[in-house]
Amino acid sequence: MKLTDAVIKAKTRALHALAKDTGKPQKLADGAGLYLLFTPAGGRSWNAKYRISGKEKRSTYGQYPTITLAQARERHQEARKLLAEGIDPGERRKADKRAAKMAAANSFEAVAKEWLAEYGPTVTGSTYDHAKAWMENDVFPWLGRRPLAEIDAPEILDVLKRIDGRGARHTAHKVRSKISLVFRYGIRHGYCRSDPARDLIGAIPQPKTTHFASITDPAKVGEMLRAFEGFSGTFAVQCALKLAPVLFVRPGELRTAEWAHIDLDKAEWRYRVSKTGTDHLVPLATQAVSILRELHALTGHGRYVFPGARSHERPMSEAAINAALRRLGYDTRTEITGHGFRAMARTILHEELGQKPEVIEHQLAHAVPDMLGAAYNRTKFIKERRAMMQIWADYLDSIKVGGHVIPLARAS
């Protein structure tokens, strides 16, 4: 007699009681070898006996009612087809489980998490957080469970198009780069043999170039520097405001600066540029050293030059400089941003002070290949850069005083 849910329900109490009293499992047959097994502990599972190579074995298809009667019959029918082909369904199921487990271990998400663990210590916290968020929000939902070695370029392109489609073209390019890094990690560790993301360079159009807001008129720069002197926020943020135009490093590098990397006696700041993976040296003008010595009395006992407002174990917030500029009345969309000090320095150093472009670019830590193909050397032009940084700091002092520009010697 074929089973029905009504029959199972009607006989469940009696068969459970019998199994408990006798201490032996009880069976309720469905036909073709499939039966529902009632255990003394109260469980109900779908089972079937079969013989292969002269040995009797048993298949288990799952617990009832999680696995319905119809599902159990379907699984049993698939097992019988395998038996007809001389394949042991139990061994096939074990092989499928092993393959699934291996695929999960080699999935894009699993490998990407390994890569993130390696990537994290090499970059700033914000860079890591962005990469992690992109993976979790934009990549894992679509590629996460796929075995790394089976992912092809069209699949990745679908992910990038989805990001581009919401108007985040710049993010789409960043995500392609990060996906490529995951595949390169996978190649190194034997998870895959190629990087399909590399073939997608140029597949998404380049975003329109937008320049960071910046002030390059000397008179307006002087006005801004005088505003910094009257800043009423915290002393640490005021020092960051004063140092930002003098040092013109990337905002993330300034806010995460560590005292261990600064030598005030040698007037040098050495650190690793996360964007390019290169070591960088910033010669400190006397004005910069003076500001840092005064700040050292306040924050020198900790790790960060500019610790966070809530915890000294973390650096200053990404938004702190721009928030301070807005507090002083500057529009960070159209006038000046923390990043805009770099454009300001580059323009005025070249156009007003006649400094050599290659010296400026090296101080900006930009990759500028030389005749020997070296993209960047932290000590190249160091003599010229030391002189330039002092000329620049003196120039800023000159335009800050009284709002007029004091002529300085131009570079030869």
Secondary structure, DSSP 8 states (H G I E B T S, - for coil): ----HHHHHHHHHHHHHHHHHHSS-EEEEEETTEEEEE-TTS-EEEEEEEEETTEEEEEEEEETTTS-HHHHHHHHHHHHHHHHTT--HHHHHHHHHHHHHHHHHTBHHHHHHHHHHHHGGGS-HHHHHHHHHHIIIIIHHHHTTSBGGG--HHHHHHHHHHHHHTT-HHHHHHHHHHHHHHHHHHHHTTS-S--GGGGGTTTS-------------HHHHHHHHHHHHT--S-HHHHHHHHHHHHH---HHHHHT-BGGGEETTTTEEEEEETTTTEEEEEE--HHHHHHHHHHHHHHTTSSBSSB-SS-TTSB--TTHHHHHHHHTT--TTTT--TTHHHHHHHHHHHHTT---HHHHHHHTT-----TT-----TTTTHHHHHHHHHHHHHHHHHHHSTT---------
